[in-house]
Amino acid sequence: MIKPKTWQFLEIDWGNISILSSEDDTYCPCKWRLPDKYETIKCTKCFGKVHLACHGYISIEAVDKTKFSCYTCVYSRTNQNKLNKMNMLMKMRAILYGIRLEKSIPCEIQLATKNEAAYILEQLDSLGVFDWSSSSFIKINDKSLSSAILATFNFEDSRYLK
């Protein structure tokens, strides 16, 4: 506890305080600094800005902005194992979204740890997203990519996977 005599001599330099931040103010549980192509939304509970793709949305139009809660708020009382699985799902969604935009494996895969990247690429391969028919480079199987996106993202005003 601070004694009144101590704090009365505290001076604040108001000229050096800014309410605008030059830092990225996104607080998505994925903890990845994703580029602007990944849209964000504010949580109505904690007011943190999170990535739409990580939370299961391709488009802002599919979200009820008046009721949206981030996974941190929704799963705050759950066990760590469940949170870890949800974190991997969010990262998988971010990569799927990047593939959808770029038609190739996005550079954001480099944000993943070695184990995370291996897991994500293994999952994408098992979903048939990669077309290995060409020996020189990996192509994206658009039909399988669309199926993976439909299975992983929400296109209605609902936060939960069906």
N, C-alpha and C positions, 0 to 999 in steps of 0.2 A: 504494500500500500504506500502511495506517495503522500508525504506530509505536505500540508498546505504551504509551509515556508519554502519547501524545495521547488514546487512547481510555479510559484509566483514569479520566479526569476527566469523562467523558460521563455525564450523569444522565438517567434515563428517568422521565418522569412517568406512572407506571402508572395513575393515576386517570383519565387522559384517553385511554386506549387501550380500544377496544371491538372485539370480534370480530364484533359484529353491525353490519351496514351499513344505513343508511337509503337508500342509493342502489340503483338497479336493478342486480342482479348477474347480468344476462343478457349472455352474450358471444357472441351469434349472429353469424355472418359477415355477415348482412344489414345489421347495424349500425343497425337500426330499433328504436326504443323502442315496442314494441307493447303494447296494453293486456292485462289479465289474461285476456280471452277467448281469447287465443292461449296455449295450454298450453306448458309448457317441460319439458325433460328434461335430465339431466346426462350429459355424455359420459363414457364409461368410461375414456378415455385421458387427456384433459386436465382433466376434472372441471368444464369450463365448462358453464353452463346455456344451452341453445339452444331456439329455437322449434320445436315439432313440425311446424307447417305448413310452415315454410321447408325443413325436412328431409324433406318428403314424406309426412307422416302427418296424418290427420284426427283420430285417436284414439290415446291412450296404450296402449290394449289391443293395437294392431297392432305395437307395438315390443317387441323383445327387450331389456329394460332391462339385462341382464347383458352384452350385446355391442355396444350402441349406440355408434357413433363419429360425431362431428360431421364436417361437410364440411372444416373446417379441418384436422383430423387425417387424414382420408382423402386429401385432395388437397394435402397440404403440400408434396409434391415435384413437383407438376405445373407447367406453364407458366402465366403470368399470364393469357393469353387464355382458357384453359380455366376458370380461377377466375372471371374476369369473366362468362363465360357462365353458370356455375353460380350466381353471385350474382344475375343477372337471373332465373334460374329460381326461386330462392328467393323473390325479391320478387313474382314472378308468382303463386307458390303462396300467399303471404301474402294477396294481394289476392283471389284465388279463394276462399280460406277465408273472408275477410271478407264477400264477396258471398254465399256459402253461408249465413252466419249472419244477415246483415242484409237479404238479398233486394234489395240496391241496392249501388251503388259505395260501399265503405267510406271513412270519412274518412282511413284510413291511406294512401290514395293520395297524400295531401298530404306524406307523408314522402319520397316519391320526388322525384328531380330532375325538371326539366321534360322532359328527354330520356327518362328512365326511365318516367315517367308516360305519355308519348306512345307509347312502345314497348309498354308493358303494355296500354294501352287499345286499341291497334291489334291486338295479338294476341288480346285478348278479343273484339273485333269480328270478326276473321277466323274465330274459333271459333264464331261465332253466339251468343255469350252475351247480346248486347244485342238486344232486340226494338224495332225502329224503327217499328213500325206505328202507334204513338201519336205524334202530332206535338208534344204538350205536354211529355212527359218520356220518359226512357229506362226501359223495363221490362226485366226479366231473363227470358230464355228458359230456363225450368227444365230442359227436356230437354237443351239444348246445354250448360248449366252442369253438369249431371250427367255428360255425356260428357267435358267438359273436366276435371272432377275425377277421373273414372275413368282418364283418360289421363295425368294429372299426379301423382297421389298413389298411395302404396303402401297396400294394405289387407291385406297379409300381413306375415309376419315377415321382411321383406327391405328393405334400404336402397336398392337400386338399381332404377332405372326399367327396365321391360321393353320 
